[in-house]
Amino acid sequence: MAHSSVTGATVDTHASYLYEQLAELIVGMIENGALEPGMRLPSVRAVSEEHRISIATALQAYRLLEDRGVLVARPQSGFYVAAKHRGTLALPSTSRPRTKASTVSISGAVATLLEHASNSRLVPLGCSVPDGALLQSKRLDLALARAARQHGARYNVYCPPHGEPHLRQEIAKRAMRFGHALSPDDVLVTNGCTEALVLALSTVAQRGDTIAVESPTYFGFLHTLEMLGLKAFELPTDAVRGVDIVALARLLETETVAACLLSSNFNNPLGSIMAEADKRALLALLARHAVPLIEDDVYGDIHFARERPKPFIALDGGANTIYCSSFSKSLAPGYRIGWIAAGAYTQQVMERKLAFSLCGPMLPQVALADFLASGAYDAHLRRIRPAFEENLSRMTCTIEASFPDDTKVSRPAGGFVLWLELPKRFDSRALFDEALEQGICFAPGDVFSAGRRFRNCLRLSAGYEWSERIESGVRKLGRLARARLAH
């Protein structure tokens, strides 16, 4: 694609902040249509020569706009104007209130979905696992190889049960960025966020207890509840604002709830996020009823706004919160490194960790600690955030062009999944079977509910680099959906 010259205005070379002036010039050209979404900008060197500014200044302007989501950087290609959501489709409906907790029974459906989602021959719209090619974590892999080559014997031992000390220190330092004072001693490294959630739930609940969850919610949460013999009470959840606090208050007045299990930021599958004031209100409500909160913050670093949203644990009233997260969505799904900060429950969680898995592998933790300490993770996030946002935008545009006109679609402010709602008579489970025959995998809506609701909904993952194959798969899925509704 040819790029457009950044012309028509000049940068005042006597001003103090040249990069800000250049950034404003580019924004103005986008707003007046001179630069269109998807258009490639001139190289940093070309801009520096054209405006007689240093390459560093030109790059600083481009990076500023990248951080704001105005531009997207593509490796070995340059900077492009970010795509924008068209937003012509309505948002999904808020889920209806439930009257009682549900026994969870979705393990068979989840196993089937995961089996198909791992099939590389299918168009990968099924699982919310980011594409290794998009993540481009070669620098992390090199750190792993270097640690193995230089100190392999030293690291071929059992890791300390809490996790590698340097890694715990780096995780604690990152928590300070979103306002939570965390000590390395507060951090316990786990085998992904899944183990962290198992440790948390098995600490605060016993078989037969009820856990309050979002609705829809991540099927992995439900699968864990089922395996632990726990019931799920599904809370109405808005596609933008998140959990209905009034519904939670009614539940706590009438039922015994062992814990509340929520996504901190960007619910999977809705992409919703509670406002900070609502998060504080929810924490105050749980505190009055002495109900612990377990939060999953795996998508927190993949935010599209300028500031990272705070998790519950960083807010006033978060003392009875167990925080769980991992690097599986943002950096290294294959490394399976997560962590838990359990606060008052730390000792009980540690006892369960020793019994369940003793410790995690040392080498990946050493490599990840070095990667974080080098500052490479922040540069990595600056690159992948706009890439995921652009993927979602392109997928939304393709959905609008190919799915039935009355389809509703979420507008997440982070993460990389979309939730689609079709008319009530639509059967996404039947579409799932048909799509597999056409070489496409997606996640049918009924696996996101303990009560197997949302059969007329589906989730699509935009975690893979956008390509003709992905776009064609979404278009074909839309045609199949149209045909099913036409019958």
N, C-alpha and C positions, 0 to 999 in steps of 0.2 A: 504494500500500500504506500503510495507516495505521501510525503509529508507536506505540510503547509508551512510557508515561511512566516515567522513571527514579525510582521511588518505593519506599517500603518501608524506607528507611534514610536517614540524613542524613549530611552531611559536616561534620566538626568544623571550623568556620571559624577556630578558634584554632590549628590545627596548622600546621606549617611548610610542608608540601608538600601543598597542597589537591588539586592535580591527580592525585597518586598515590592519594589516598583515593578520589576520584571514579572513577578507573580501576579500583581494587579493587572498588568497589561495582558497577560495570557487569559486571566479570568474574564476580562472585558471582551476579548476576542471570542471566547466561548459563548458568552451571553449574547453577543450580537450576531452569532452564527458564522463568524469567519472560521472558527475551529469547531468541527462537529464531533459528536461522540464517535470514538473508534479511530479518529484521525491521528496519525503519528506526527509528533512535533519535530522540529529540526534538532540535530544533535547538539549536545552541550557545547562542543567546540564551535559549531556554526553560529550558535546564539552569542557566544562570547565575542566572536569576531564581528558579528553584525552590530552589536551594541557596544563594542569596545569595553567590555568588562572581562574580569578574569573567569577562567573556567570554573574555579571554585565558587564564585558568586552565582554563575549560571546554574551550576549543579545545586547550590543551596536553594535557589528559587524553585527548581523542579522538585526537590525533596520536600519543600514546604507544601507544595500543591499535592504531592503524593500523600503526605500525612493527612491533608484535609480531604482526601478522596476525590480531588479534582482530576488528577492524573494517575495513570497506572504505568508502572515500570515493567517491561518485559525483558528478561535476560537476553543479551546478544541482539536486541532489536531496538530498544530505545524507550521513549516515554510516549504514551498515548492519552488522548482525552478519554476519561472514564465514561462508560455507558451510564445512562440514567434510566431508572424505572419508569415505565409508561404509566403504571398504576391505574389502568382503566377497569380492572376487575375488582369486585367487592372483596372485602376481607371475610375470612371464615367466621361462622357463627360462634358465639360463646356456648360452651357445652352446658347442658342442662344439669340442674342440681340432682344429686342422688339422695335416697332416703335411708340407705343402709350400706354397710361395707360389703365388698365382694370377695369371695374366695377366688384366688387367681389360678387360672389354668391355661397358660399360653405356651408352655415349653415346647410342645410339638410344632406349633406354628412358627415360633422363633427359630427352632433348629432348621426347619425347612427353608426359611428366609435366608439364614446365614449360609446354608449350603449353596443356595443358588447365587447369593451375592459374592461368593468367593470364586465363582466360575468366570474366568477371564474372557470366555467366548461371548458372554452376555454384556450388553450395554450397561455400564455400572451406575445405575440410578438408585440402587437398593439400600446399601448400608452407608452410614455417615462416617466413612473412613476416608481421609484425604489421600489423594493420589501422590505416590512417592515422587513422580516426575514433577509435580507442581511444587511439592515441598522443597525439593532440591537440597537435601540435607547432607550433601557430600562433605562439607566441612566438619560436620559432626562425626560422620563415618571415618574421616581421616584422623580425628582425635581418638576414636576408638582403636584404630589400627596402630597409631603411635603408642598408645598406652600398652597395648598387647605386645608390641615389638620391643619396647624399652623396659617394661616392668611386668611382663607377663607372669613370671613366677611369683612376684610380690602380690599380684591381684588374684592369683588362683587359690583363693582361700575363702572361707565363709565371711560374708560382710557383717559388720556389726548389726545387731537386730534392728536398731533404729534406722539404719541406712548409712551410706558413706558420709562422713562428717562434712567434707567440703561441699557436697551436693546439698545437704541440709542447710548449710550456711548460705548458699546461693539462693535457695528457695525462700529462706527467711528474709534475705535482703530484698527480694522481689516483692514480698508481702508489704514491706514498708512503702512501696510505691503506691499502693491503693489504700494506705492509711492504717494498716494493721501492724502493731508492734509484735512481731513473732520472733521467738528465740529459736536457734537451731535445735535446742533440746525439746521444743514443742512439736517438731516435725518428725513424722515416721514415714519412711519411704515404703511404698507398696507396689505390688504387681499390677500396675494400672489403677485407674479410678475404681474399677469393679471390685478389686479386693478391698479398697478403702471403704466402699459402701457396705460390703459384707461385714467387715469388722465393726463398722458403726452400728448397723442394724442389729447384729447379734449381741452387741453390748447393751443396747437400750431396750430391746424387745424380746419377748418369748413367743414360742409357737402359739398361734391363735390370737395374738394381739393385732390391733388395727393401726395401720400407718396411713396418714393423710397424704395424698399425692395430687399433682396437677392432673387435669383431664382435658385433652390427651396428654400422656406422659411417655417418656422413653421406654420402649419395650424391655430394655435391659433392666430397668428398675423393677418392672413387674416380674420378670423372670427371677430376679434375686428374691423378691418377696415370696414367690411361689416355692422356691427351693428352701426357704427358711420357715415355711409354714405360716406366713403372715397374711393378713387380710389387707385389702386396699380400699380406702374411702376416697372416691374421686371428687375433687373440688372443681366447680365451674371455673374455667380459665379463659380469659379474653385473649384474642390473638395479638393484641398490642400491650395491654396493661397487666396481663398475668392473672394470678390467683384472685378470686373473689374473697376478700377478707371477711365480708359479712357472712358469707356461707360458712367459712371456717369458724367464725364466732358461734354461729348456731350449732355447729357440730360439737364444739368443745363444751357447750352448755348442756348437751344431752347425752354425749357418748364419751367413753373412756378411750383416749388415743395415746398410744405409746410414744409416737414421734411423728413429726412432719418431715417429709422428704421432698425437697424442691430443687429445681435448677436455680443457681444464683442469677445467671444471666443467659438470655437467649434459650428459652425452653426448647427442647427437642421433643416434638417436631414443629411447634408453632413459631419459634424464634422470638417469642414475647419476652419482655423484661419489665419487672415492676419498677415504678418510680421509687426513688430513695425514700420519700416520705411514706409510701405504702409499705416498703420493707421495714421501716421503723415501727409502723403501726402493727404489722404482723408480728414482729419480735415482742412488742409490748403485750400483745394478746397471748402469745405462747408463754411468756413469762408469768402472766397472771394465773395460768392454768398449770404451770410447772411442766410444760411439754417441751422436750428437746427438739431442736431443728437440725436435720442433716442436710447440708447443702452440697450440690455438685456444681463445680465452677469450671468444667473442662473447656467451655467456650468463651470464658471471660476475656482472654487475650485476643480473641478474634472479633473485635468491636470495630464498627465503621465510623463512629463519632470520634471526636478528637481525644476525649478522655476515656480511660478505662472505667467502666461502671464498678462501683464498690460491691463486694459480696456482703452477705448478711453479717459475717463475723467481724467486719471492719466497722460496723455501726454500733451506736449505743444500744445496749440490750442484747448484744450478741454473745454474752458470756456463756449461755447454755446451748451454743451452736457447735456442731462438729463439721469441720470444713474438709471437703474432699476435692481433689483435682488431679490432673495429670498433664503430660506433654503429648498425649496420643493424638489429639485433634489438631494441635498447632505445630508440631515439629517431627515427632518420631513415633508413629504408631507401633512399629516393630520392636522398639526398645522396651515397651510395656513398663514405663516408669510413671508412677503416680505417687501421691502422698496424702496424708491425713494429719490434721491438727485437731486433736480431740479434747483439748482443754481439761475440764474436770474428769473426763473419762479416759485420760491418757493411760493410766495403769491397766484398766480393764481391756482396753484396745491392744496394749502391748502384750498382755497374756494371751490373747486370742491370736495375735500375729505369730507368736512363738509356736503355738499349737498348730496353726493352719499351714504355715509355710516357712517358719524359722527366720528366713532372711531372703533378700533378693540378690541377684548376681552383681558382683563388684565392678567388672569392667565397664558395662554400659553407664553405671552411675559415675564413675571416674571421668569418662569421656564427656558426659553431659555437664558435669560440674565445670570442667575446663571450657566447654563451649559457652556456658552462661557467663563465666568470669571474664571471658574475652570480649563481651559485648556483642557477639555475633547473633545472639537470639533476638535482640532488639532490631538489628538490621533485617533479620529474617522476617520478623513480624511486619515491618514496614512494607515488605514486598508482598507477603501473602494476603494481608488484609484487603488491599484493593483488588487483588486477583480473585479472591472469593466473592467480593462484592460485585465485581464485573460478571463473574459466572452467574450469580443469582439474577442480576439484571438481564443478562442474555436469556437465561432460562425462563424468566418471567415473560419477556417479550415473545419467546417461542410458544409458551403456553397460551398467551393471549391470542396468538395467530392460529393455533391449531386445535385447542380444546373447545368443548361446547361453550357457547356464549355466556351461559349462566354459571360457569365455573367460578369459584371463589378461591383466592390464593393469598397466602400470608405475605407480609412485607417485613422480614426480619431485619433488625439493626445490627446483626452479628451472626457468626456461625456460617453454615453453608447448606442448610436444608430448607425446603419449601413444603408447606402443607396445603393441599388442594382439597376443596370441598365441592362435590357435585350434587345434583338433585337427589332427594331422599331415596328414590327408586333405584339409584345406581348401585351396582355391586362391584366394588373394587377387588374382591376376592376372585370373582369370575374373570375380571380384566387381568388380574395377576397371572392366572393360568394361561390365558390367551397370549399375553405379552411374552411369557417364557417361550412359547412356541415360535414367536417372532424374533427371539434373540434379545429380549429386553428384560431387565430385572428392576423392580421398584419395591417399595414397602407398602403393602395394603393397610388401610386404616385400622382394621380391627385388632391388630397386635399392639396398638397404643392405648388399649383400654382393658382393665381387668374384667369388665362386663361385656367385652367384645363389641363395644359400640363403634361408631365411626366407619361402618362398612361402606358408606358412600364417600369416604375420604381416602387419600393416599399421600405418602410422603416421597418427595424426590430429593436425591442428594446432588448437590452441585460441587462436590469435593474434587472432581477430576478436571483437568485442564480442558477448557472449552475447545471442541473440535467438531468437524463435520459429522463424525460418528455420534457424538453426544447430541448434537442438534437434530440429526436425523432420527435418533431414537426417541427424543421428546416429541417430535412431530408425528412419528408413527404412532406413539402412544396416544396422542391427542385424536388421531383419526380413528383408532380402535375405540376410544371412549365415545366419540360421536356416533359411531356405528352401533354400539351397544344401546345408547339412549334412543336411537332412531327405531329400534325394533319394538 
